[in-house]
Amino acid sequence: ENRQEGGDDLDDNLKYNFAEGSSEEEDSDAELDEVAAKPILKIPKPVGVLKELVALGPEEDIPFTIAVSSSLDNFNHLLDSQSLERQATILERMRLCNHVSLSKENKEPSKMLYSYLFDRLVLLASSTDKDAVSMDVINLLIQPIYDLTWDNLDNFAFNTFKSYIVKMNQKLHQCIANNGSNAWSTEELIMLRVIAYIWPASDRRHSIITPVTMTMGQYLFWHPIKNSKDLITKLFITNLLRIYIAPAKRYISE
């Protein structure tokens, strides 16, 4: 799903058009009363023990209850054999069946699922076979990662992204120290865009957004331009920085 620059996809969902005038206010109150009368949807608690879905035919019915895969290989094998639509269904059911709101014991399975999603995202972003990996496959993973990021997972999501950012920073500094080129590949550029979607760029200071913004500024200032790829990468990062700094009205000298 596309986000408007400097905005938030949730904004449109949270807006409410408060009408002016007594007659319109009465209609609005009636609508609110009608909504309040409706039952609140809750995540249903699965019955019985969840079973891992190791293999599934492309035409087989997808179980409604699915345990988190026992390994990253099993997770990738399961998704690779399915269409994008079926992959989305599997991920949604796997996430909801192991949601932390159902049981405290679901924190560990949810952390495993988050780790699988993140590792799969990095794997696909770093793939050199662009014919086999499309942006649609990568975009499919972003929404469940976003949803799990804001579940109560004891800062697991924060630590996962923090570790990746540290590696990016180390890779950049090593390249600069060796007077190298192409410090970041397509993988890092895709992950930078994902970070801007997952974490709030509207915060003035943020434990993820702030260091990422500084790292991109260092890339623009210190990384040499030795070929056309370096130039294109810097242009991409420059445009991406606008998404990072615009919501909070930040300023970077680079």
C-alpha positions as CSV (number, residue, x, y, z in Angstrom):
1,E,0.0,0.0,0.0
2,N,1.3,3.4,-0.9
3,R,1.7,6.1,1.7
4,Q,1.5,9.8,0.8
5,E,4.7,11.7,1.4
6,G,4.8,13.1,4.9
7,G,1.5,11.4,5.8
8,D,0.2,8.3,7.5
9,D,-2.0,5.7,6.0
10,L,-3.9,5.6,9.3
11,D,-4.9,9.3,9.0
12,D,-7.6,8.6,6.5
13,N,-9.1,5.8,8.6
14,L,-9.1,7.9,11.8
15,K,-10.7,11.1,10.3
16,Y,-14.3,11.8,11.2
17,N,-16.3,14.5,9.4
18,F,-18.1,16.4,12.2
19,A,-21.0,18.2,10.6
20,E,-22.0,21.7,11.5
21,G,-25.6,22.6,12.3
22,S,-28.1,21.1,14.7
23,S,-29.9,18.8,12.1
24,E,-26.7,17.3,10.9
25,E,-25.4,16.9,14.5
26,E,-28.6,14.9,15.3
27,D,-28.0,12.6,12.2
28,S,-24.4,12.2,13.3
29,D,-25.4,11.3,16.9
30,A,-27.8,8.8,15.5
31,E,-25.1,7.2,13.4
32,L,-22.8,7.0,16.4
33,D,-25.5,5.4,18.5
34,E,-26.0,2.8,15.8
35,V,-22.3,2.1,15.6
36,A,-22.1,1.8,19.4
37,A,-24.9,-0.7,19.4
38,K,-22.9,-3.1,17.2
39,P,-20.7,-5.6,19.0
40,I,-17.0,-5.0,18.9
41,L,-15.1,-7.5,16.8
42,K,-12.5,-9.5,18.8
43,I,-9.9,-12.0,17.7
44,P,-11.4,-15.5,18.2
45,K,-9.3,-17.8,20.4
46,P,-8.3,-21.0,18.4
47,V,-9.7,-24.2,19.8
48,G,-7.3,-27.0,20.4
49,V,-3.5,-27.2,19.7
50,L,-2.2,-25.4,16.7
51,K,-0.5,-27.5,14.1
52,E,2.4,-26.4,11.9
53,L,1.6,-26.2,8.2
54,V,4.6,-27.7,6.5
55,A,3.3,-28.2,3.0
56,L,0.2,-27.1,1.2
57,G,-0.8,-27.7,-2.4
58,P,-1.6,-24.6,-4.5
59,E,-5.3,-25.6,-4.7
60,E,-5.8,-27.1,-1.2
61,D,-8.0,-25.3,1.4
62,I,-6.0,-23.2,3.8
63,P,-6.6,-24.2,7.5
64,F,-8.1,-21.5,9.7
65,T,-5.7,-22.2,12.5
66,I,-2.0,-22.3,11.7
67,A,1.0,-22.6,14.1
68,V,4.1,-20.6,13.5
69,S,6.6,-22.6,11.4
70,S,9.4,-24.3,13.3
71,S,12.1,-23.0,11.1
72,L,12.8,-20.3,8.5
73,D,13.3,-22.9,5.8
74,N,9.8,-24.4,6.5
75,F,8.4,-20.9,6.5
76,N,9.9,-20.0,3.2
77,H,9.0,-23.3,1.6
78,L,5.4,-22.9,2.6
79,L,5.0,-19.4,1.2
80,D,7.1,-20.0,-2.0
81,S,4.6,-22.7,-3.1
82,Q,1.6,-20.4,-2.9
83,S,0.2,-17.5,-4.9
84,L,0.4,-13.9,-3.5
85,E,-3.2,-13.9,-2.4
86,R,-2.9,-17.3,-0.6
87,Q,0.4,-16.1,1.0
88,A,-1.4,-13.1,2.5
89,T,-4.2,-15.4,3.9
90,I,-1.6,-17.7,5.4
91,L,0.3,-14.9,7.1
92,E,-2.9,-13.3,8.4
93,R,-4.2,-16.5,9.9
94,M,-0.8,-17.4,11.3
95,R,-0.5,-14.0,13.0
96,L,-4.0,-13.9,14.4
97,C,-3.9,-17.5,15.8
98,N,-0.7,-16.7,17.7
99,H,-1.7,-13.1,18.7
100,V,-0.3,-12.0,22.1
101,S,-3.8,-10.8,23.1
102,L,-4.9,-14.4,23.2
103,S,-2.3,-15.7,25.6
104,K,1.0,-14.5,27.2
105,E,2.5,-17.7,25.9
106,N,2.0,-16.4,22.3
107,K,4.8,-13.9,22.7
108,E,7.5,-16.3,21.7
109,P,5.7,-17.6,18.6
110,S,4.9,-14.0,17.6
111,K,8.6,-13.1,18.0
112,M,9.5,-16.1,15.8
113,L,7.0,-15.1,13.2
114,Y,8.4,-11.5,13.2
115,S,12.0,-12.9,12.8
116,Y,10.9,-15.0,9.9
117,L,9.1,-12.1,8.2
118,F,12.1,-9.8,8.7
119,D,14.6,-12.4,7.5
120,R,12.5,-13.2,4.5
121,L,12.1,-9.5,3.6
122,V,15.9,-9.1,3.7
123,L,16.4,-12.2,1.7
124,L,14.0,-11.1,-1.1
125,A,15.4,-7.6,-1.1
126,S,18.9,-8.9,-1.5
127,S,18.0,-11.3,-4.3
128,T,19.9,-10.8,-7.6
129,D,17.2,-12.7,-9.5
130,K,14.8,-9.7,-10.1
131,D,12.7,-11.8,-12.5
132,A,11.8,-14.2,-9.7
133,V,11.3,-11.6,-7.0
134,S,8.9,-8.8,-7.7
135,M,8.1,-5.8,-5.5
136,D,4.6,-7.3,-5.0
137,V,6.2,-10.2,-3.1
138,I,8.2,-7.8,-0.9
139,N,5.2,-5.5,-0.3
140,L,3.2,-8.5,0.9
141,L,5.5,-8.8,3.9
142,I,5.4,-5.2,5.0
143,Q,1.8,-5.2,6.4
144,P,2.2,-8.2,8.8
145,I,5.6,-6.7,9.9
146,Y,3.9,-3.4,10.6
147,D,1.1,-5.1,12.6
148,L,3.5,-7.2,14.6
149,T,5.7,-4.2,15.3
150,W,3.0,-2.6,17.4
151,D,2.1,-5.7,19.3
152,N,3.5,-6.1,22.8
153,L,6.6,-8.1,22.0
154,D,9.0,-6.6,24.6
155,N,10.9,-4.3,22.2
156,F,11.7,-7.3,19.9
157,A,10.8,-5.3,16.8
158,F,12.9,-2.3,17.9
159,N,15.9,-4.5,18.6
160,T,15.5,-6.3,15.3
161,F,15.6,-3.1,13.3
162,K,18.3,-1.5,15.5
163,S,20.6,-4.4,14.8
164,Y,20.1,-4.1,11.0
165,I,20.7,-0.3,11.1
166,V,24.0,-0.9,13.0
167,K,25.1,-3.3,10.3
168,M,24.2,-0.8,7.6
169,N,26.2,1.9,9.4
170,Q,29.2,-0.4,9.8
171,K,29.1,-1.4,6.1
172,L,29.1,2.3,5.1
173,H,32.0,3.3,7.4
174,Q,34.0,0.3,6.2
175,C,33.5,1.3,2.6
176,I,34.4,4.9,3.2
177,A,37.6,3.9,5.2
178,N,38.7,1.8,2.2
179,N,37.8,4.5,-0.3
180,G,35.4,2.0,-1.9
181,S,32.2,2.3,-3.8
182,N,28.6,1.0,-3.8
183,A,28.5,0.6,0.0
184,W,24.8,-0.2,-0.1
185,S,23.0,-2.5,-2.5
186,T,19.4,-2.7,-3.5
187,E,18.7,-4.5,-0.3
188,E,19.6,-1.5,1.9
189,L,17.7,0.9,-0.2
190,I,14.6,-1.2,0.0
191,M,15.0,-1.6,3.7
192,L,15.3,2.2,4.1
193,R,12.0,2.6,2.4
194,V,10.4,-0.1,4.6
195,I,11.8,1.6,7.8
196,A,10.1,4.9,6.8
197,Y,6.8,3.0,6.5
198,I,7.0,1.0,9.7
199,W,8.3,3.6,12.1
200,P,6.8,7.1,12.7
201,A,8.8,9.8,10.9
202,S,6.6,12.5,12.5
203,D,8.4,12.2,15.8
204,R,11.0,14.9,16.4
205,R,13.4,12.4,17.9
206,H,13.0,8.7,17.5
207,S,15.3,5.8,18.4
208,I,15.0,4.3,14.9
209,I,14.3,7.2,12.5
210,T,16.9,9.6,13.9
211,P,19.9,7.3,13.5
212,V,18.8,6.2,10.1
213,T,18.4,9.8,9.0
214,M,21.9,10.6,10.3
215,T,23.3,7.5,8.5
216,M,21.8,8.5,5.2
217,G,23.2,12.0,5.7
218,Q,26.7,10.5,6.2
219,Y,26.2,8.5,3.0
220,L,25.5,11.7,1.0
221,F,28.4,13.6,2.5
222,W,31.2,11.0,2.7
223,H,30.5,8.3,0.1
224,P,32.4,9.1,-3.1
225,I,30.8,9.1,-6.5
226,K,32.8,6.8,-8.7
227,N,30.2,5.5,-11.1
228,S,26.7,5.9,-12.3
229,K,25.3,3.5,-9.6
230,D,26.8,5.7,-6.9
231,L,25.1,8.7,-8.4
232,I,21.7,7.0,-8.7
233,T,21.9,5.7,-5.2
234,K,22.6,9.2,-3.8
235,L,19.7,10.6,-5.8
236,F,17.4,7.9,-4.4
237,I,18.6,8.6,-0.8
238,T,18.1,12.3,-1.3
239,N,14.5,11.7,-2.4
240,L,14.0,9.2,0.5
241,L,15.3,11.7,3.0
242,R,12.4,14.0,2.2
243,I,10.0,11.3,3.4
244,Y,12.0,11.1,6.7
245,I,12.3,14.8,7.5
246,A,9.2,16.4,6.1
247,P,6.6,15.2,8.7
248,A,8.6,16.5,11.7
249,K,10.0,19.5,9.7
250,R,13.6,18.4,10.4
251,Y,16.6,19.9,8.6
252,I,19.8,18.2,7.5
253,S,22.7,20.0,6.1
254,E,23.6,17.3,3.6
